[in-house]
Amino acid sequence: MIPKLIQRATVLSLRIIGFLAIMSAAVHPVKAQEFFDQKALHDSLYTILKTSRNDSVKARVSFHLAHYWSLKDFKKAEKYLVQGRSYFKNNRFLLGIYYSSVIDVYLDHDPVKARKALQKADSLLSIYHTKDVYNVLAKSWYSEAISAQNANDEKKALDIIVNKVIPYTKKNGKKESLAMFYSQVGILLMNANQLEKAEEYFSKVILMKSSLSSKRNTLLRAYIYSADAFVMNDQLPEAKTRLDEAVKILDKNPNPADYADYYKAAGSYFEKKGQYETAFLNCEKGIKYAKEIQDTYLENNLLRNQFEILFKAKQYKPAEKILHRLVNNAEYMANFDSRKEVYEQMARISHALNKNDEAYEWQKKYISFSDSLYQAQLDKDILAIEAKFKNSEKEKTIVQLQAGKKQQELKNKNQKLTSWILGITGAALLTGLFFLAFYYKSAKKLSVQKEINHQQHLNEIEHQHHLKLVQEMLDAEERERQRIGRDLHDGLGGMLAGIKMNLTQQQKTEYHNLTTVISRLDESVVELRRIARNMMPESLLKIGLETSLRDLCELLQSDETIIDFQSIDITKTIPDATQMHIYRIVQELLANAIRHGHPSNIMLQCSQNQNIFYITVEDDGKGFDVSLLDQSPGIGFTNIKNRVEYLKGSMEIVSAIGEGTTINIELHVDADHDRKENT
């Protein structure tokens, strides 16, 4: 049977990893070790929430803050959850994210509510096929695994992680998360005493070591747990190899929590080897680190291991002293199972020391505590509580009678005063109501006038902004006309001039070669189609926006760059002018990504939810410093920005050098808006 320490570590690591998957950074702490500043993370999220004007971003950030506070302050977590839900109405994607956040907040407080939220999140998000969604679904199902293990249903927890969490994590592509979940499966299999299968999963983590961060202890934990499994299965050479690899990592990244568990595993290894003195010293080192991290459970567990080592070494006196330390530990003895175990071990050690009378007494305590004595004490406690409750009820009745008597006396004295007070209060109230009504009427008039002035000012600002956008778009169109003029003059014009000269030359001679003329005419036709396509794609006029975007992706795709186009619920009722704006925005985004980022893969996702149109372009190219856009935005980016503002939309750009680029855009595509802008 697996030691209880491993069982404790299992539950703890399951709960902590739940925090990881919600964050796109996928940071993975284990046990007491932290690899990022949570306070800095909170401050950063709070700043984004206060400064962002994008409702979708504000909703996601609110959900992140809800999770952050779910581990610290349930009320604050609920507040941010409700706040995030207020930023949108019928967005299926954000609604799915909301229910996944409900799981985070209510996992420990209302498991039934969390389970219902999981079903809704899975139903809403299962139609999306992005890494972000896979990440959220993996986290949500992992929370259900936590609930199953908290209910002592480790078989269900194992089934969820293997068949739900790990497949989503593989699709997500986050190696660190996948390794963590493999370790969790290994630990659950150890709890079920399936040691060989557990070792298979620990080996999977170890085979991934080149992909795992040296700053995290994922690989280290796999070595330690794997060593435990080998020791339990009497495969000591293999256990020694695992421990040697673990200590190499510990020397480079020392951490008290990791050292504590390492020395516990090493103690078990040397105990099995029969090297009791070395085993005892390793447990002693583990106790030192357990005290440093204030893990009393681990400390007591190591003390029990030391007792077993000394008992096997027949050093009964020191073993007895350790048991007395546990007997005198009130916190440890408060646990029912711990007390039973100590009584049983005290009987063993007393018998080994030939203290048969003491052994008999300890055995009696053990038996009594296990059955009749424990039940009798429980009954006694219940009777005591009941008696205390009855006495409390009697005292309460006496106090109520005395209070009633005094209350009647006070009532008689106060009746006269009440009449006077009511008369004076009524007169004062009428006077106050008169002045309040007068003040309210005046304030209301002033407020209405201020609101009218403010609205006029806002309309004027909006009108000026609209005129500026129109002028900028006209300038962009003029530049586009100039570019088309150059294409016609320099490209197509040059080709036709060459054809004319060729025909003139052939007219002067008897020899006529029409092959060259026809070839150049074909090139001219291709050039003409290219120019016409840039002016207005035929598919946009004939078939619609979705087909035009798909054709655009196929046109821009090459052997060096693969473009994955995903469309969701795009309707054919979008006004033609708005379709053209969307087409030009996507055309410019893809061209910029290919021209400047040189990516291997580009993902374009376009979706529509009623009158809101969403565009996401994500590439794995070179990336860039987003702050440079404020200094020198460029004509292409300016055109995109003007079109987004013209459609009353918003744009978010996430990029860093060497990490690719993600651009999220929301646009309003309602027909009423388009008609107003055209009139």
C-alpha positions as CSV (number, residue, x, y, z in Angstrom):
1,M,0.0,0.0,0.0
2,I,1.4,3.5,-0.9
3,P,2.5,5.7,2.0
4,K,0.0,8.3,3.2
5,L,2.4,11.0,2.4
6,I,2.1,10.3,-1.3
7,Q,-1.6,10.3,-0.9
8,R,-1.4,13.8,0.7
9,A,0.9,15.1,-2.0
10,T,-1.5,13.8,-4.6
11,V,-4.4,15.8,-3.4
12,L,-2.3,18.9,-2.9
13,S,-0.7,18.9,-6.3
14,L,-4.1,18.2,-7.9
15,R,-5.5,21.3,-6.3
16,I,-2.6,23.6,-7.2
17,I,-2.3,22.6,-10.8
18,G,-6.0,23.7,-11.3
19,F,-4.7,27.3,-11.1
20,L,-2.2,26.8,-13.9
21,A,-4.2,25.9,-16.9
22,I,-6.4,29.1,-16.9
23,M,-3.3,31.2,-17.5
24,S,-1.9,31.3,-21.0
25,A,1.6,31.5,-19.6
26,A,1.0,28.0,-18.1
27,V,3.1,28.4,-15.0
28,H,3.2,25.2,-13.0
29,P,4.1,25.4,-9.3
30,V,4.1,22.2,-7.2
31,K,3.5,22.0,-3.5
32,A,5.1,25.0,-1.7
33,Q,7.3,26.2,-4.5
34,E,6.2,29.2,-6.6
35,F,7.8,30.3,-9.8
36,F,6.1,33.6,-10.3
37,D,5.0,36.6,-8.3
38,Q,1.3,36.2,-7.8
39,K,0.9,39.7,-6.4
40,A,2.5,41.2,-9.5
41,L,0.2,39.0,-11.6
42,H,-2.8,40.4,-9.8
43,D,-1.7,44.0,-10.1
44,S,-1.1,43.5,-13.8
45,L,-4.5,42.0,-14.4
46,Y,-6.2,44.8,-12.3
47,T,-4.4,47.4,-14.4
48,I,-5.6,45.9,-17.7
49,L,-9.2,45.7,-16.3
50,K,-9.2,49.4,-15.5
51,T,-7.5,50.7,-18.7
52,S,-8.9,48.4,-21.4
53,R,-11.9,49.6,-23.4
54,N,-12.5,46.1,-25.0
55,D,-15.4,44.4,-23.3
56,S,-14.2,40.9,-24.3
57,V,-10.8,41.6,-22.8
58,K,-12.3,43.0,-19.6
59,A,-14.5,39.9,-19.3
60,R,-11.6,37.5,-19.6
61,V,-9.4,39.6,-17.2
62,S,-12.3,39.6,-14.6
63,F,-12.5,35.8,-14.8
64,H,-8.7,35.6,-14.3
65,L,-9.1,37.8,-11.2
66,A,-12.0,35.6,-10.0
67,H,-9.7,32.6,-10.1
68,Y,-6.9,34.5,-8.3
69,W,-9.2,35.3,-5.4
70,S,-10.9,31.9,-5.3
71,L,-7.7,30.7,-3.6
72,K,-7.8,33.6,-1.1
73,D,-11.2,35.4,-0.7
74,F,-14.4,33.7,-1.9
75,K,-16.5,37.0,-1.7
76,K,-14.0,38.8,-4.0
77,A,-13.9,35.9,-6.3
78,E,-17.7,36.0,-6.6
79,K,-17.6,39.8,-7.2
80,Y,-15.2,39.5,-10.2
81,L,-17.2,36.5,-11.6
82,V,-20.4,38.6,-11.7
83,Q,-18.5,41.6,-13.0
84,G,-17.0,39.6,-15.9
85,R,-20.5,38.2,-16.8
86,S,-21.8,41.8,-17.1
87,Y,-19.5,42.7,-20.0
88,F,-21.3,40.6,-22.6
89,K,-24.8,39.2,-23.3
90,N,-25.0,36.4,-25.9
91,N,-21.4,35.6,-26.8
92,R,-21.2,31.8,-26.8
93,F,-17.4,31.7,-26.4
94,L,-17.3,34.1,-23.5
95,L,-20.3,32.3,-21.9
96,G,-18.3,29.1,-22.0
97,I,-15.3,30.8,-20.4
98,Y,-17.6,32.2,-17.7
99,Y,-18.9,28.7,-16.7
100,S,-15.3,27.5,-16.6
101,S,-14.6,30.3,-14.1
102,V,-17.7,29.3,-12.1
103,I,-15.9,25.9,-11.6
104,D,-12.8,27.6,-10.2
105,V,-14.8,29.8,-7.7
106,Y,-17.3,27.1,-6.4
107,L,-15.1,24.0,-6.6
108,D,-14.6,23.9,-2.8
109,H,-17.7,25.8,-1.8
110,D,-20.5,24.1,-3.9
111,P,-19.3,21.0,-5.8
112,V,-22.8,20.4,-7.3
113,K,-22.8,23.9,-8.8
114,A,-19.3,23.4,-10.1
115,R,-20.3,20.1,-11.8
116,K,-23.3,21.7,-13.5
117,A,-21.0,24.5,-14.7
118,L,-18.6,22.0,-16.2
119,Q,-21.4,20.4,-18.3
120,K,-22.4,23.9,-19.6
121,A,-18.8,24.9,-20.3
122,D,-18.1,21.7,-22.2
123,S,-21.2,22.0,-24.2
124,L,-20.6,25.7,-25.2
125,L,-16.9,25.4,-26.0
126,S,-16.7,22.0,-27.7
127,I,-17.5,23.5,-31.1
128,Y,-14.3,25.6,-31.0
129,H,-11.0,24.2,-32.0
130,T,-8.3,26.5,-30.7
131,K,-5.4,26.1,-28.2
132,D,-7.1,28.6,-25.9
133,V,-10.3,26.5,-25.7
134,Y,-8.4,23.2,-25.3
135,N,-6.5,24.9,-22.4
136,V,-9.8,26.0,-20.7
137,L,-11.5,22.5,-21.2
138,A,-8.4,20.7,-19.8
139,K,-8.5,23.0,-16.7
140,S,-12.3,22.5,-16.2
141,W,-12.2,18.7,-16.4
142,Y,-9.2,18.7,-14.1
143,S,-11.3,20.5,-11.5
144,E,-13.8,17.6,-11.7
145,A,-10.9,15.2,-11.1
146,I,-10.1,17.1,-7.9
147,S,-13.7,16.8,-6.7
148,A,-13.7,13.1,-7.4
149,Q,-10.5,12.6,-5.4
150,N,-11.8,14.7,-2.6
151,A,-14.8,12.3,-2.5
152,N,-12.2,9.4,-2.3
153,D,-13.2,8.3,-5.8
154,E,-9.7,8.0,-7.2
155,K,-10.8,5.6,-9.9
156,K,-13.1,8.4,-11.4
157,A,-10.3,11.0,-11.0
158,L,-7.9,8.7,-12.9
159,D,-10.5,8.1,-15.7
160,I,-11.1,11.9,-16.1
161,I,-7.4,12.8,-16.3
162,V,-6.6,10.0,-18.8
163,N,-9.6,10.4,-21.1
164,K,-10.4,14.1,-20.8
165,V,-7.6,16.2,-19.4
166,I,-4.6,14.6,-21.1
167,P,-6.2,14.5,-24.6
168,Y,-7.1,18.3,-24.4
169,T,-3.6,19.1,-23.1
170,K,-2.0,17.2,-26.0
171,K,-4.1,19.3,-28.5
172,N,-3.1,22.4,-26.6
173,G,0.6,21.6,-27.1
174,K,1.9,22.6,-23.6
175,K,4.5,20.1,-22.7
176,E,4.9,21.3,-19.1
177,S,1.2,20.8,-18.4
178,L,1.2,17.4,-20.1
179,A,4.2,16.3,-18.0
180,M,2.4,17.4,-14.8
181,F,-0.7,15.5,-15.7
182,Y,1.4,12.4,-16.5
183,S,2.8,12.6,-13.0
184,Q,-0.6,12.9,-11.5
185,V,-1.7,9.7,-13.3
186,G,1.4,8.0,-11.9
187,I,0.6,9.1,-8.4
188,L,-3.0,7.9,-8.6
189,L,-1.8,4.5,-9.9
190,M,0.6,4.3,-7.0
191,N,-2.3,4.9,-4.7
192,A,-4.0,2.0,-6.3
193,N,-0.8,-0.1,-5.9
194,Q,-0.5,-0.5,-9.7
195,L,3.2,0.2,-9.5
196,E,4.3,-0.9,-13.0
197,K,1.7,1.2,-14.7
198,A,2.6,4.1,-12.5
199,E,6.2,3.8,-13.6
200,E,5.2,3.9,-17.2
201,Y,3.7,7.4,-16.7
202,F,6.7,8.7,-14.7
203,S,8.9,7.4,-17.5
204,K,6.8,9.4,-20.0
205,V,7.7,12.5,-18.0
206,I,11.4,11.6,-17.9
207,L,11.4,11.1,-21.7
208,M,10.1,14.6,-22.1
209,K,12.9,16.2,-20.0
210,S,14.4,18.1,-23.0
211,S,11.1,19.9,-23.4
212,L,10.7,20.8,-19.7
213,S,11.8,24.0,-18.0
214,S,14.8,23.7,-15.6
215,K,13.2,26.4,-13.4
216,R,10.2,24.1,-12.5
217,N,10.3,20.9,-10.5
218,T,8.1,18.8,-12.9
219,L,11.0,16.5,-13.9
220,L,12.4,16.4,-10.3
221,R,9.1,15.2,-8.9
222,A,8.8,12.5,-11.6
223,Y,12.3,11.2,-10.5
224,I,11.3,11.2,-6.8
225,Y,7.9,9.6,-7.3
226,S,9.4,7.1,-9.7
227,A,12.0,6.1,-7.1
228,D,9.2,5.6,-4.5
229,A,7.4,3.3,-7.0
230,F,10.6,1.3,-7.6
231,V,11.3,0.9,-3.9
232,M,7.8,-0.3,-3.2
233,N,8.2,-2.8,-6.1
234,D,11.6,-4.0,-4.7
235,Q,13.4,-2.7,-7.8
236,L,16.3,-1.1,-5.8
237,P,18.9,-0.5,-8.6
238,E,16.3,1.4,-10.7
239,A,15.3,3.4,-7.6
240,K,18.9,4.4,-7.0
241,T,19.2,5.6,-10.6
242,R,16.2,7.8,-10.2
243,L,17.4,9.2,-6.9
244,D,20.8,10.0,-8.4
245,E,19.1,12.0,-11.3
246,A,16.9,13.8,-8.7
247,V,19.8,15.0,-6.7
248,K,21.5,16.4,-9.8
249,I,18.5,18.7,-10.3
250,L,18.3,19.6,-6.7
251,D,21.9,20.7,-6.6
252,K,21.1,23.2,-9.4
253,N,17.7,24.3,-8.1
254,P,17.6,23.8,-4.3
255,N,14.2,24.0,-2.7
256,P,13.2,22.9,0.9
257,A,9.9,21.2,-0.1
258,D,11.7,19.2,-2.8
259,Y,14.5,18.3,-0.5
260,A,12.0,17.1,2.2
261,D,10.4,14.6,-0.2
262,Y,13.7,13.6,-1.7
263,Y,15.1,12.6,1.7
264,K,11.9,10.7,2.5
265,A,12.3,8.7,-0.7
266,A,16.0,8.1,0.0
267,G,15.2,7.0,3.5
268,S,12.8,4.4,2.1
269,Y,15.4,3.2,-0.3
270,F,18.1,2.7,2.3
271,E,15.6,1.0,4.6
272,K,14.9,-1.6,2.0
273,K,18.6,-2.0,1.4
274,G,19.0,-2.8,5.1
275,Q,21.3,0.3,5.6
276,Y,19.4,1.5,8.6
277,E,21.8,4.1,9.8
278,T,21.9,5.9,6.4
279,A,18.1,5.5,6.2
280,F,17.7,7.1,9.6
281,L,20.0,10.1,8.7
282,N,18.1,10.7,5.5
283,C,14.8,10.9,7.4
284,E,16.5,13.3,9.9
285,K,17.4,15.6,7.0
286,G,13.9,15.3,5.7
287,I,12.5,16.3,9.1
288,K,14.8,19.4,9.1
289,Y,13.3,20.6,5.7
290,A,9.8,19.7,6.8
291,K,10.1,22.0,9.8
292,E,11.5,24.7,7.5
293,I,8.4,24.7,5.4
294,Q,6.2,24.1,8.4
295,D,4.7,20.8,7.0
296,T,3.8,19.0,10.3
297,Y,2.1,16.2,8.4
298,L,5.3,15.3,6.6
299,E,7.4,15.8,9.7
300,N,5.3,13.3,11.7
301,N,5.3,10.9,8.7
302,L,9.1,10.9,8.7
303,L,9.2,10.3,12.5
304,R,7.1,7.2,12.0
305,N,9.5,6.1,9.3
306,Q,12.4,6.6,11.8
307,F,10.6,4.5,14.3
308,E,10.2,1.6,11.8
309,I,13.9,1.9,10.8
310,L,15.0,1.8,14.5
311,F,12.7,-1.1,15.2
312,K,14.0,-3.2,12.3
313,A,17.6,-2.3,13.5
314,K,16.5,-3.6,17.0
315,Q,17.4,-0.3,18.5
316,Y,14.3,-0.4,20.7
317,K,15.1,2.4,23.2
318,P,15.6,5.1,20.6
319,A,12.5,3.8,18.8
320,E,10.5,4.1,22.1
321,K,11.6,7.8,22.5
322,I,10.3,8.6,19.0
323,L,7.0,7.1,19.8
324,H,6.8,9.2,23.0
325,R,7.4,12.3,21.0
326,L,4.4,11.4,18.9
327,V,2.3,10.6,22.0
328,N,3.1,14.0,23.5
329,N,2.2,15.7,20.2
330,A,-1.4,16.9,20.9
331,E,-2.0,17.9,17.3
332,Y,-0.9,14.5,16.0
333,M,-2.8,12.5,18.6
334,A,-6.0,14.5,17.8
335,N,-6.3,12.4,14.7
336,F,-8.2,9.2,15.2
337,D,-6.1,7.0,12.8
338,S,-2.8,8.4,14.2
339,R,-3.8,7.7,17.8
340,K,-4.8,4.1,16.9
341,E,-1.5,3.6,15.2
342,V,0.6,5.0,18.1
343,Y,-1.2,2.8,20.6
344,E,-0.5,-0.3,18.4
345,Q,3.2,0.6,18.0
346,M,3.6,1.4,21.7
347,A,2.4,-2.2,22.4
348,R,4.9,-3.6,19.9
349,I,7.9,-1.6,21.3
350,S,6.9,-2.4,24.9
351,H,6.8,-6.1,24.1
352,A,10.2,-5.9,22.4
353,L,11.7,-4.3,25.5
354,N,10.1,-7.0,27.7
355,K,7.8,-4.5,29.3
356,N,4.9,-6.9,29.0
357,D,2.7,-5.2,31.6
358,E,3.0,-1.9,29.6
359,A,2.5,-3.8,26.4
360,Y,-0.7,-5.2,27.7
361,E,-1.9,-1.8,28.8
362,W,-1.1,-0.3,25.5
363,Q,-2.9,-3.2,23.7
364,K,-5.9,-2.6,25.9
365,K,-5.9,1.1,24.9
366,Y,-5.7,0.2,21.3
367,I,-8.6,-2.3,21.4
368,S,-10.8,-0.1,23.6
369,F,-10.1,2.9,21.5
370,S,-10.9,1.0,18.3
371,D,-14.4,-0.1,19.4
372,S,-16.4,0.1,22.6
373,L,-14.5,2.8,24.4
374,Y,-14.6,5.1,21.4
375,Q,-18.3,4.6,21.0
376,A,-19.0,5.1,24.7
377,Q,-17.1,8.3,24.6
378,L,-19.0,9.4,21.6
379,D,-22.3,8.7,23.4
380,K,-21.1,10.6,26.5
381,D,-20.2,13.6,24.4
382,I,-23.6,13.5,22.8
383,L,-25.3,13.4,26.2
384,A,-23.1,16.2,27.5
385,I,-24.0,18.4,24.5
386,E,-27.7,17.6,25.0
387,A,-27.6,18.4,28.7
388,K,-25.8,21.7,28.0
389,F,-28.4,22.5,25.4
390,K,-31.3,21.9,27.9
391,N,-29.6,24.1,30.6
392,S,-29.1,26.8,28.1
393,E,-32.8,26.7,27.2
394,K,-33.8,27.0,30.9
395,E,-31.6,30.0,31.4
396,K,-32.9,31.5,28.2
397,T,-36.5,31.2,29.5
398,I,-35.7,32.9,32.8
399,V,-33.9,35.8,31.1
400,Q,-36.9,36.2,28.8
401,L,-39.3,36.4,31.7
402,Q,-37.2,39.0,33.5
403,A,-36.8,41.0,30.3
404,G,-40.6,40.9,29.7
405,K,-41.3,42.4,33.1
406,K,-38.9,45.2,32.7
407,Q,-40.1,45.8,29.2
408,Q,-43.7,46.2,30.5
409,E,-42.6,48.8,33.0
410,L,-40.7,50.7,30.4
411,K,-43.7,50.5,28.0
412,N,-45.9,52.3,30.5
413,K,-43.4,55.0,31.1
414,N,-42.7,55.6,27.5
415,Q,-46.3,55.8,26.3
416,K,-46.6,59.4,27.4
417,L,-43.3,60.4,25.9
418,T,-44.3,58.7,22.6
419,S,-47.3,60.9,22.1
420,W,-45.2,64.1,22.5
421,I,-42.4,62.8,20.3
422,L,-44.8,61.8,17.5
423,G,-46.4,65.3,17.4
424,I,-43.1,67.1,17.3
425,T,-41.7,64.6,14.7
426,G,-44.7,65.0,12.5
427,A,-44.4,68.7,12.3
428,A,-40.7,68.6,11.6
429,L,-41.2,65.9,9.0
430,L,-43.8,68.0,7.1
431,T,-41.4,71.0,7.1
432,G,-38.5,68.9,5.9
433,L,-40.6,67.3,3.1
434,F,-41.5,70.8,1.8
435,F,-37.9,72.0,1.6
436,L,-36.8,68.6,0.2
437,A,-39.4,68.8,-2.6
438,F,-38.3,72.3,-3.5
439,Y,-34.6,71.4,-3.6
440,Y,-35.3,68.2,-5.6
441,K,-37.2,70.1,-8.3
442,S,-34.5,72.7,-8.7
443,A,-31.7,70.1,-8.8
444,K,-33.6,68.1,-11.3
445,K,-33.9,71.0,-13.7
446,L,-30.2,71.8,-13.3
447,S,-29.3,68.1,-13.9
448,V,-31.4,67.9,-17.1
449,Q,-29.7,71.0,-18.5
450,K,-26.2,69.6,-17.7
451,E,-27.1,66.3,-19.3
452,I,-28.3,68.1,-22.5
453,N,-25.1,70.2,-22.7
454,H,-22.9,67.1,-22.0
455,Q,-24.7,65.1,-24.7
456,Q,-24.3,68.0,-27.2
457,H,-20.6,68.1,-26.5
458,L,-20.3,64.3,-26.9
459,N,-22.1,64.5,-30.3
460,E,-19.8,67.2,-31.5
461,I,-16.7,65.2,-30.5
462,E,-18.1,62.1,-32.2
463,H,-19.0,64.1,-35.3
464,Q,-15.5,65.6,-35.6
465,H,-13.9,62.2,-35.0
466,H,-16.2,60.7,-37.8
467,L,-15.2,63.5,-40.2
468,K,-11.5,62.8,-39.4
469,L,-11.9,59.1,-40.1
470,V,-13.8,59.7,-43.4
471,Q,-11.0,62.1,-44.5
472,E,-8.3,59.5,-43.6
473,M,-10.1,56.8,-45.5
474,L,-10.5,59.1,-48.5
475,D,-6.8,59.8,-48.4
476,A,-6.2,56.0,-48.2
477,E,-8.4,55.5,-51.2
478,E,-6.6,58.2,-53.1
479,R,-3.3,56.4,-52.4
480,E,-4.9,53.2,-53.6
481,R,-5.9,54.9,-56.8
482,Q,-2.4,56.2,-57.3
483,R,-1.0,52.7,-56.8
484,I,-3.5,51.2,-59.3
485,G,-2.5,54.0,-61.7
486,R,1.2,53.0,-61.4
487,D,0.3,49.3,-61.9
488,L,-1.7,50.2,-65.0
489,H,1.0,52.5,-66.4
490,D,4.2,50.7,-65.4
491,G,3.0,47.1,-65.6
492,L,0.1,46.6,-68.0
493,G,0.9,49.8,-70.0
494,G,4.5,48.7,-70.5
495,M,3.4,45.2,-71.6
496,L,0.9,46.6,-74.2
497,A,3.5,49.0,-75.5
498,G,5.9,46.2,-76.0
499,I,3.2,44.2,-77.9
500,K,2.5,47.2,-80.1
501,M,6.2,47.6,-81.0
502,N,6.5,43.9,-81.8
503,L,3.5,44.0,-84.1
504,T,4.8,47.2,-85.8
505,Q,8.2,45.6,-86.4
506,Q,6.5,42.4,-87.9
507,Q,4.4,44.6,-90.2
508,K,7.6,45.9,-91.8
509,T,9.0,42.5,-92.5
510,E,7.7,39.4,-94.3
511,Y,8.4,37.2,-91.4
512,H,5.6,37.1,-88.8
513,N,6.0,35.4,-85.4
514,L,2.7,35.5,-83.5
515,T,3.8,33.2,-80.7
516,T,5.7,35.9,-78.9
517,V,2.8,38.3,-79.3
518,I,0.3,35.8,-77.9
519,S,2.6,34.9,-75.0
520,R,2.9,38.6,-74.0
521,L,-0.9,39.1,-74.4
522,D,-1.4,36.2,-71.9
523,E,0.9,37.9,-69.5
524,S,-1.0,41.1,-69.9
525,V,-4.3,39.4,-69.2
526,V,-2.9,37.8,-66.0
527,E,-1.6,41.3,-64.9
528,L,-5.0,42.8,-65.6
529,R,-6.7,40.2,-63.5
530,R,-4.3,40.8,-60.7
531,I,-5.0,44.5,-60.7
532,A,-8.8,43.9,-60.9
533,R,-8.6,41.4,-58.1
534,N,-6.9,44.0,-55.8
535,M,-9.6,46.5,-56.7
536,M,-12.5,44.2,-55.9
537,P,-12.5,40.4,-55.6
538,E,-15.1,38.8,-57.8
539,S,-16.1,36.2,-55.1
540,L,-17.0,39.0,-52.8
541,L,-19.6,40.3,-55.3
542,K,-20.8,37.0,-56.4
543,I,-20.6,34.5,-53.5
544,G,-19.9,36.4,-50.4
545,L,-17.4,37.3,-47.7
546,E,-16.6,33.8,-46.4
547,T,-15.7,32.5,-49.8
548,S,-13.7,35.6,-50.6
549,L,-11.6,35.2,-47.4
550,R,-11.0,31.6,-48.1
551,D,-9.9,32.4,-51.7
552,L,-7.6,35.2,-50.2
553,C,-6.0,32.6,-47.9
554,E,-5.4,30.2,-50.7
555,L,-3.9,33.0,-52.9
556,L,-1.5,34.1,-50.2
557,Q,-0.5,30.6,-49.0
558,S,2.9,29.3,-50.1
559,D,5.3,26.5,-49.4
560,E,6.9,28.7,-46.7
561,T,3.7,29.8,-45.1
562,I,0.6,27.7,-44.3
563,I,-2.6,29.6,-43.6
564,D,-5.4,27.9,-41.6
565,F,-8.8,29.6,-42.1
566,Q,-11.6,28.9,-39.7
567,S,-15.1,30.5,-40.1
568,I,-18.0,30.4,-37.6
569,D,-21.5,31.6,-38.2
570,I,-20.7,34.2,-40.8
571,T,-24.0,35.4,-42.3
572,K,-24.7,36.7,-45.8
573,T,-26.7,39.7,-44.6
574,I,-23.6,41.9,-43.8
575,P,-23.8,45.1,-46.0
576,D,-21.6,45.1,-49.1
577,A,-19.6,48.2,-47.9
578,T,-18.9,46.5,-44.5
579,Q,-17.9,43.3,-46.3
580,M,-15.3,45.3,-48.3
581,H,-13.9,46.9,-45.1
582,I,-13.6,43.4,-43.5
583,Y,-11.9,42.0,-46.6
584,R,-9.4,44.8,-46.7
585,I,-8.6,44.5,-43.0
586,V,-7.9,40.8,-43.3
587,Q,-6.0,41.3,-46.5
588,E,-3.7,43.9,-44.8
589,L,-3.3,41.7,-41.7
590,L,-2.2,38.6,-43.7
591,A,0.1,40.7,-45.9
592,N,1.8,42.3,-42.9
593,A,2.2,38.9,-41.2
594,I,3.8,37.4,-44.3
595,R,5.9,40.4,-45.2
596,H,7.3,41.3,-41.8
597,G,6.9,38.2,-39.6
598,H,8.0,35.4,-42.1
599,P,5.9,32.8,-40.2
600,S,5.6,29.1,-40.9
601,N,1.9,29.0,-39.8
602,I,-0.9,31.6,-39.7
603,M,-4.3,30.9,-38.1
604,L,-7.1,33.2,-39.3
605,Q,-10.4,32.8,-37.4
606,C,-13.5,34.9,-38.4
607,S,-16.8,34.5,-36.5
608,Q,-20.0,36.4,-36.1
609,N,-22.4,36.7,-33.1
610,Q,-25.5,38.7,-34.2
611,N,-24.1,42.2,-35.0
612,I,-20.6,41.6,-33.7
613,F,-17.9,40.3,-36.1
614,Y,-14.7,38.8,-34.6
615,I,-11.3,38.5,-36.4
616,T,-8.3,36.7,-34.9
617,V,-5.0,36.4,-36.7
618,E,-2.3,34.4,-34.9
619,D,1.1,33.5,-36.4
620,D,4.4,31.9,-35.2
621,G,6.6,34.5,-36.9
622,K,9.3,36.8,-35.6
623,G,7.0,39.0,-33.6
624,F,7.8,42.7,-32.8
625,D,7.7,45.3,-30.1
626,V,4.1,46.5,-29.9
627,S,5.2,49.9,-28.5
628,L,6.9,50.8,-31.8
629,L,3.4,51.2,-33.4
630,D,2.8,54.3,-31.3
631,Q,6.1,55.8,-32.6
632,S,5.8,54.8,-36.3
633,P,2.5,53.0,-37.1
634,G,3.0,52.8,-40.9
635,I,0.4,53.3,-43.7
636,G,-0.9,49.7,-43.6
637,F,-1.5,49.7,-39.8
638,T,-3.1,53.2,-40.0
639,N,-5.5,51.9,-42.7
640,I,-6.5,48.9,-40.5
641,K,-7.0,51.2,-37.5
642,N,-9.1,53.7,-39.4
643,R,-11.4,50.9,-40.8
644,V,-11.8,49.4,-37.3
645,E,-12.7,52.7,-35.8
646,Y,-15.1,53.5,-38.7
647,L,-17.0,50.3,-37.9
648,K,-17.0,51.3,-34.2
649,G,-14.8,48.3,-33.3
650,S,-11.8,47.6,-31.2
651,M,-8.4,46.0,-31.8
652,E,-5.9,44.2,-29.4
653,I,-2.4,43.3,-30.5
654,V,-0.3,40.8,-28.4
655,S,3.3,40.3,-29.6
656,A,6.9,40.0,-28.5
657,I,10.1,39.6,-30.4
658,G,10.6,35.9,-31.1
659,E,7.2,34.8,-29.8
660,G,4.9,35.4,-32.8
661,T,1.9,37.8,-33.0
662,T,-1.8,37.6,-32.1
663,I,-4.3,40.3,-33.2
664,N,-8.0,40.3,-32.0
665,I,-10.5,42.6,-33.6
666,E,-14.2,43.2,-32.8
667,L,-16.4,45.0,-35.4
668,H,-20.0,46.2,-35.5
669,V,-21.6,45.0,-38.7
670,D,-25.3,45.9,-38.3
671,A,-27.1,47.2,-41.4
672,D,-28.7,50.2,-39.6
673,H,-25.2,51.5,-38.7
674,D,-24.1,51.1,-42.4
675,R,-27.1,53.0,-43.7
676,K,-26.6,55.8,-41.2
677,E,-23.0,56.2,-42.2
678,N,-23.8,56.2,-45.9
679,T,-26.5,58.9,-45.6
